[in-house]
């Protein structure tokens, strides 16, 4: 392709119009242009195709560079000496590096090919190792919750009406079935409220608490007793203000109610 110079054109301007650099314009028009600052004559025809110059100049050179070597993904190791729910980094992740040599080929100043010809790792990457606690301590929860009833069905979600900071859970196949502790913990309240009916609060001693309302009767365990995850703590009932048998279920984080679905995977 060629370009005909118009008034006020410069070498750099022609390059900008044709997608080339000023140096490329000079290189492929060496018979007409001697410098980047040369004044162009109106009507001058310039070659603006990379490889259509009278003489193609091919240059091959080696490019040496340092590149990052990333470690494999984190390795997780069960640690029976570390409390369940805790994690400890025992080996910190660290990137490595390598020396890489590329062979680059230029035609008329334009890079047309690049290939790696060698690669040597100079610093080995370090894989992160994390210990995952598996030690079970009675009364301290794992932070992973199970559903408090069998065959759960949510009948009223988080804020399904104004002020409802809980989820109501019915049992699909056993309306007055068992209520289970959602995680290990200690019973801190076992009482009655005119709205919630019979209720139990379990403190999981990790910043989390769970609340179970509308139980059929007082909870099975008194205050101060440690319960296991999945242990039966009562039965689904109709006590308090309710239109059908279900468990009014709350999760508190540092005494603040949060949407249980964040933990239950609703």
N, C-alpha and C positions, 0 to 999 in steps of 0.2 A: 504494500500500500504506500501511497505517496501523499504528501500534504503540501499545498501551495501556500506560501507565506503571504499574509495580508498585512496591511499597515498596522504598526505598533506591536507586531509579534516579537517575542523574545524566545531564546532557546528554551528557557524554563517554561514559558507559556505554551510553546508548541508541545513540549513534553506533557504538560498538564492536560492539554486537549486530547492527546493521543494515548494516554495511559503509560507513558514512559518517563524515565527520569531525564533531567537535563544532560547528565553524563552519557546516558544511552543514546540520546539524540546526537551528541557530538561523536560518539564512537562509531555509529553506523552511518554517519555522514562525514567521515574524516576527510573526504575529498573536497568538501564544501565548507565545513565549519572547523575552525582551528582552536576555538576556545569557548568556554561557557558564556563569555561576555560579548561575543561577536555580534555586531549589528547585522540583522538579517535583511536582505533585499526583498522588497515586495515582488511577488511572482516567483521567487526561488522555490524549486520543487525539492522537497526533502523526503528521504526514505524514512518511513515510520513503522516498518516491519522488522522485528527483531533480527531475523536471519536472512534478510534480503540485501545486506550490504555487499558492496563489491568484493570485500575480503572478510570472511568469517574468522574471528579470532577466538580460538578455543584455549581455555586456561583450566588446568586441573590443579587443585591444591588440597592440602590436608588441614582439617580444622580440629583442633584438640579442645576438649571441654570437660568440665567436671559435672556430673549429674548425680541426683539423689537416688539412693537405693532404699526403697521402703520395706519395712519389716513385714512378716506375715501377720495375719489378724491375731488379736489377743488370745492367749491361752488361758483358759479358766480351769482351776484345780480345786477340787473339794477339800476343805480343811476342817477336820473334825474337832480341832482345838479352838476354832473361831465360831462365835455365836451365830446361829442361823439368822439370815437377813443382813449380815454385815459382809463387806468385801474389803480386801486389803491388797494394794498393789505391792508386790514383792520385787518385781523387776520392772523398771520404768522403760517405756518405749523410747528408742533412739534410732534416728535415721542414719543410714550408712552413706557411702559415696563411692563413685567409680570414675575412672578416667576413660573417656570415650574418644575415639578418633573417627572422624567422618571424612570421606573423600568427596569433594564438591567439584562439579564441572560447570564452567561458565562458558557461554557462547556470546561473544560481543558484550561482555559485561553482565549478562543475564544468567542467573542460576537456573540450570535446566535439570540437574540431577544431583542427588546426594545419597550416599550409602555409608552405612557403618562398616568399618573394616577391622576395628578392634574394641574390646571393652574389658577393663581390668578393675575388679573391685578392690579398692584401697582401704576402705573402712567398712567392716561388716555391720549390717543393721542389727539392732537388738529387739527381740520380740517382747512385748509386754506380757507379764505373767501376773494374773490376779487370783488370789485365794478367795474362795467362796465359802463362807461359814456354813457348816452343817450341824454344829453342836446344838442340841435341843435343851433349852432350859425351861423347866416348868413355869408356867405363868407368863412367859414372855413370848409374844406372838412373832410369827415369821414375816408378817406384812402381806402375806398372800391369803386372800379370803375365799372361803367356799360359800355357796348359797345356804341360807339358814333353813330352807325347807327342801323337801324332795319335789322333783318335777315342778320347778318354780315357774310362775307366770306373773308378770308385773301387771297389776290392776290399776295402779295410779303411779305415774312417774314423778321425777323431781319437779316440783312446782306445777303439778298437774292442776292445782288450784292455788290461790294466793296463800303464801306462808307455808306450803307443804315442802319442807326441807328434808325429804326422805323419799323412799320408794316403798309402795305397798306390794307385798309379795304373797300370792296365794299358792297353794299346792294344787296342781292340775288334777291329780287323781285321788288325793286324800285330804279333804277340806279341813279336817281337824287333826291333821297329822303332827308329827314331831317338829320341834324347833331345835336347831343345832347351833352350837357356838361356831361363829364364822372363822375363828382362829383361837389359838391358845391365849389365855389371859386369866384375870382374877375378877370375880364378881364384886363390883363396888356398890351397886344398888339393886335391890330386889323389893319392889314396892307396888303401889297402886296410885293412879292418877285418873281423875274423872273423865279426861279425854282419851288418854292412852290405855286406860284399863290397867291390868296387871302388866308390869314391864320389868325388864332386867337390863342393866348396863354392865358390860364387861370392859375392863381396862386391860389393854394388851401390853401395857408397860413399854411401849415404843413410840409414844406420842399419838397412838390411835385408840379410839374407843368405839364400841358398837352398842346400839340400842335396839331392843326388841320389844315392841308394844302389842297390845290387844291379845295377850296370852290368855289361855283358858282359865288359868289359876296362877297362884304365886309360883315363881320360878323354883326349880327343884333344888337349887343350891343357895345357901345363905351367903351373906356378904363375907368376903375374906377367903373364900374357897377358890383354888386354882382349878380351871377347867381346861380340857384338851380340845383341840380343833375337832369339830364333828361330834362332840359329846352332846347328848340330849339334855337341854336345859329347861324344857317345858313343852306345851302343846299349843297349837294354833287355836285361838278362841274368838269370842265376840265381845269381850269386855271393853268398857269405855264407850267412846262415841265411834261407832262403825256400822256400815251397812251390809257387811258380809265378812266371813272368816278370812283373815289374812294376818300377816305380820307387818307392822309398821317398822321398817328397818332404816336405821340411821348409821352413818359413819362420821365420827368426829376426828379432826386432825388438830391436835393441840387445843382441844375444847371448841373448835369451830366446825360447824356442820358443813360437810361437802357432799357432792353428788356421789352416792355409792357406786354408780355406774362407772366412775373413773377407776374403781378397783375391781368391780365384779364382771366387767366385760359384757354389759347388758346388750 
